[in-house]
């Protein structure tokens, strides 16, 4: 895969990382508001959290468009990297590392979101078993 394609993908992944961290921070604040039963803060933070999530969606869409514009072989390589696969070249290693960092933050967001949902919705939560 060309260095330009790797760089473009890395830029989108870094945008995603920034937005994941913002979402994580807002989720932490939301969890604190839930613990305090501060309904005003809960509603405000839910609305605020939507913005970085939307930016995440746009960055993911841009990444998918970049992938689709690549040759089938390069597109497959990028898709494998994005799914956490090992880099085929040294040049792809930073991209693979960024994917790993993004995945770790996403897991933290998911765990926090689950806890918030279970506190707010209890048995009506999507996470309730």
C-alpha positions in Angstrom: 0.0 0.0 0.0 1.3 3.5 -0.9 2.6 5.8 1.9 -0.1 8.4 0.9 -2.9 5.9 1.5 -1.4 4.9 4.9 -1.0 8.6 5.9 -4.5 9.4 4.9 -5.9 6.5 6.9 -3.7 7.4 9.8 -5.1 11.0 9.8 -8.7 9.7 10.0 -7.7 7.2 12.8 -6.1 10.1 14.8 -9.3 12.1 14.4 -11.3 9.1 15.6 -8.9 8.8 18.6 -9.4 12.4 19.5 -13.2 12.0 19.3 -13.1 8.8 21.2 -11.2 10.5 24.1 -13.7 13.3 24.1 -16.6 10.8 24.2 -14.8 9.0 27.1 -14.4 12.2 29.0 -18.0 13.2 28.5 -19.1 9.7 29.4 -17.2 9.9 32.7 -18.9 13.2 33.4 -22.2 11.6 32.5 -21.6 8.7 34.9 -20.9 11.2 37.7 -24.1 13.1 36.9 -26.0 9.8 37.0 -24.5 9.0 40.4 -25.6 12.5 41.6 -29.0 12.0 40.0 -28.5 15.4 38.3 -31.1 15.3 35.6 -30.1 18.7 34.0 -26.5 17.6 33.7 -27.5 14.2 32.4 -29.5 15.7 29.6 -26.9 18.3 28.8 -24.0 15.7 28.7 -26.0 13.3 26.6 -26.5 16.1 24.0 -22.9 17.1 24.2 -21.7 13.6 23.8 -23.6 13.3 20.5 -21.2 15.8 18.7 -18.0 13.8 19.0 -19.9 10.6 18.2 -21.1 12.2 15.0 -17.6 13.3 14.2 -16.5 9.7 14.8 -19.1 8.6 12.3 -17.9 11.1 9.7 -14.3 10.0 10.2 -15.2 6.4 9.8 -17.2 7.1 6.6 -14.2 9.0 5.2 -11.9 6.0 6.1 -14.3 3.7 4.3 -14.4 5.9 1.3 -10.6 6.0 1.2 -10.6 2.2 1.4 -13.1 1.9 -1.4 -10.9 4.1 -3.7 -7.9 1.8 -3.3 -7.1 -1.1 -5.4 -8.8 -4.3 -4.3 -5.5 -5.7 -2.8 -4.7 -2.4 -1.0 -8.3 -2.1 0.2 -8.2 -5.6 1.6 -4.9 -4.8 3.4 -6.4 -1.6 4.9 -9.5 -3.5 6.0 -7.3 -6.1 7.7 -5.4 -3.4 9.5 -8.6 -1.7 10.6 -9.8 -5.0 12.0 -6.7 -5.3 14.1 -4.6 -7.4 11.8 -0.9 -7.3 11.8 0.9 -4.9 9.5 2.4 -6.4 6.3 5.1 -3.7 6.2 7.0 -1.5 8.5 5.3 1.5 7.0 1.9 0.2 8.1 3.1 -0.4 11.7 2.1 3.1 13.0 -1.4 2.6 11.5 -1.8 -0.7 13.2 -0.6 0.9 16.5 -3.2 3.6 16.1 -5.9 1.0 15.5 -4.9 -0.6 18.8 -5.0 2.6 20.7 -8.5 3.5 19.3 -9.8 0.0 20.2 -8.6 0.4 23.8 -10.4 3.7 24.2 -13.5 2.4 22.5 -13.6 -0.5 24.9 -13.4 2.0 27.8 -16.2 4.0 26.3 -18.3 0.8 25.8 -17.8 -0.3 29.4 -18.7 3.1 30.8 -21.7 3.3 28.5 -22.9 0.0 29.7 -22.7 1.0 33.3 -24.5 4.3 32.6 -27.2 2.5 30.7 -27.8 0.0 33.4 -28.0 2.7 36.0 -30.4 4.9 34.0 -32.6 2.3 32.3 -32.2 -0.7 34.7 -34.1 -3.6 33.3 -35.0 -1.7 30.1 -31.3 -1.2 29.3 -30.1 -2.8 26.1 -27.4 -4.4 28.2 -29.9 -6.0 30.6 -29.9 -9.8 30.4 
